[in-house]
Amino acid sequence: MNHLTMDELEAGLDEINQAPKNNGRLEMIVARPEVDGRLSLQEGELTVDGGLVGDNWLTKGTSKTPSRTPHPDAQITLANARVVQLYAQQRERWSLAGDQLFVDFDLCNANLAAGDRLEIGTAVLEVTALPHNGCLKFAQRFGHPAHKFVNISTHRHLNLRGIYAKVVQNGTIHTGDTITILP
């Protein structure tokens, strides 16, 4: 697969900026049962203690914590489906991004801030302040221009790589569910 150039990626910003600011849609749910493993789900259970049931967040740990335990502010990742479609080019490749929830929803800082709560299905998530950045695997899978595109300082406020959240109310989510910012 040919990776897009920076100019081709930049040309997609108008479409990305059309994402709903509220009442968006959950487009895809992906569990990561093991490193580099992906399982596409139509329905998922979100729990306060474990995140997405069937995902390895709880057991994998991270270098972002001194004890290499799971980072509580990185329990769930949300990625804007319009951005992912742009750099992945095919829906079948979305899961390679490594995110769990792919949403048609505006994730930019002007629309969402740390502490904001999102209702999806019967679950409630809280947006965290931890930045979500593209890594080396991301660059290998989607190209260095895509890595630069999602991380470049001029676009950082758009959260093109996505955002982190944590579950604050257990619940069930389904592909097609509406995403609402709670008051």
Secondary structure, DSSP 8 states (H G I E B T S, - for coil): -----HHHHHTTHHHHTTS-SSSEEEEEEEE-SSTT--EEESEEEEETTTEETT-SHHHH--TTSTT----GGGSEEEEEHHHHHHHH-SGGGGGGG--SEEEES--STTT--TT-EEEETTEEEEE-S------HHHHHHH-HHHHHHHH-GGGGGG-TT-EEEEEEE-EEEETT-EEEE--
